Each structure stands twice: as C-alpha cells, then as structure tokens.
Amino acid sequence: MPLRKNVRFYETAEEAERDGLRACRRCLPNGKDRVAEMCRFIEAHADRPPDLAELAARAGLSRFHVQRAFRAAMGVTPKEYAEAFRVRLLKHTLRDAGDVTEAVYEAGFGSSSRVYERADTRLGMTPAQYRKGGQGISITYASALSPVGLLMIGATDRGLCFVQFGESEEELSVALRREYPAAQIVPMGSPRPAAFEEWMSALMRHLEGAQPRLDLPLDVRATAFQMRVWKYLQTVPSGEVQSYGEVAAAIGAPRAVRAVARACASNTVAVAIPCHRVIRGTGELGGYRWGLERKRALIDRERGRRAGK
C-alpha cells in the first residue's frame, strides 16, 4: 500500500484528471462516460459503423481497452452493438418507409442481401414480413401432456418459435397469438409433418429423461445480447445450474447480471433454451415465466437423472 502522504483523494475522476493525473487503464474509472460517447458516435454513423481503431482514437485508449470497457458496460462488443442498433433502426423504418429497399438503406445497410442474411437470427422473419407486422408468416401449433404439465409448441417452416407450458390449451393459444399477433396461426393438421413430429418427440424424450441434450432448429427473434445468452444456455449440461452472475461472466459481460436475467425472462422457447438452469447466486430459484414449481421440478428431474447415471 502507498504511504498516506503520497495519496490524494478526489470526488470525481474528472477532478483528478484536471490535476494532471491519468485514469487507470485497468479499472477505467471514467469508462462509462466514454462508452456512452462511443455509443452515440456509433449511432450517428449507422451507415458506416466505426472500427475499433477509430473508436480507440476518439476515446484515447488502446483497441484492447476499448473492447474491454465497452463489453463490460454494454454486454456486447462495439461491432455487435452497431449491428443491433441498425436492426433496431430497420424495424422502426420498415413501418414508415415507402418500400423495403428504402428502409434497408435508411437503416445503414449497404445492401438488402445483408439484411436477409441476418433475418433468421435478428428479425425472426424477412424485412417485408416484419414491415407488415408478421403478415404472411404461417405458424402451426399442437399441444401434448408432458411430465411437467401441458406443453404447446408452435413452429414456422424454419423451426420452433414457441415452446411454452400452461394450464390449458386456450391459455397457451392466447399466449401464442399475443406473441405473434399478425401471423397466420392454425392448429396442426393430421397427420403431422414428419419434421414437426420429430421436434415434439424430441421435447418429450428430453422431458422424460431419454434424451439429455436437445438440438432443435429455432426461429426466434432476439437482440445480439439475448442471442449470446441463449446460445450459452444451450451449452449448460442437463442437471447443472448456474447463477445469473456466472452466465454473465461466461459470456464476457460480468457486470450484465440484470441483462442476463432479462434475457432469460424473454425466452419464448422453454426447454429448447434451458433458462430454467439459471438461478440466483444465493441459491434461490429466481424467476421463471412458467412458474417456480415447474422450474424446481425441471431441475430436480435433471439432477435425479444425472445422479442415477
């Protein structure tokens, strides 16, 4: 520890800098202000997102420290933030623009092909379909009684978009229509398509303990941060739990604990994205949109199967 006579105290980092001191490059005491400024700069240049070198020059930091400070504050890298901002801007522009091409370029995308490449993982549908509020999207659904209650799954031709538990088919169908209000939603006919049958069977085998790992095609809408959280959750083994803080640290955003909790709460495909495996650091269950009793049952069943091996 330094001698007391060699230590000065300041109310703010700005006061210290005015006294000729340099901010610590490890803890970045004024990093949040710099990150906020970088966010504004990125948003102002959506047509040409700045690279790390440009952001580093503006912030007076190295590229390494820019990347580190930005991810610590925002939970994503500058590149991911720029991408998410442009997609968010596109969503608003699609509502008002004269046509899709106009909206694509106004949102800063250099070509429509780049948007369609990202449609499956960012919009959950193509720009034209999103502009019309999801019109043209066809979702079929079916329900079945699982070991932890009634389960309904909804799917597009690209994969599962809805996997939720409920007390009745009516309740679940209302939730499905609330999630996709402008889509064409119809019950699954008979006989069911082979792919749909396999998805439902895989979910049931998983809940019954016969298939510990799920690998199902998903068609979900998500921000860049949500997608990182959800992809990581799919790597957490059955029978294990992690805290929100551990998940945040694992994806490189240790301060984004609340954002991780929000991402878990936004999950619309239960079990396929196993948000039930995330609990509070105190050991308490935390939240679960399908009920804490069901969350406890899912965890206990998985731990029981793991212990029995």
Summary of the structure (lengths in Angstrom):
residues: 309
radius of gyration: 23.1
end to end distance: 51.7
largest distance: 82.6
contacts: 908
relative contact order: 0.08
helix: 51%
strand: 11%
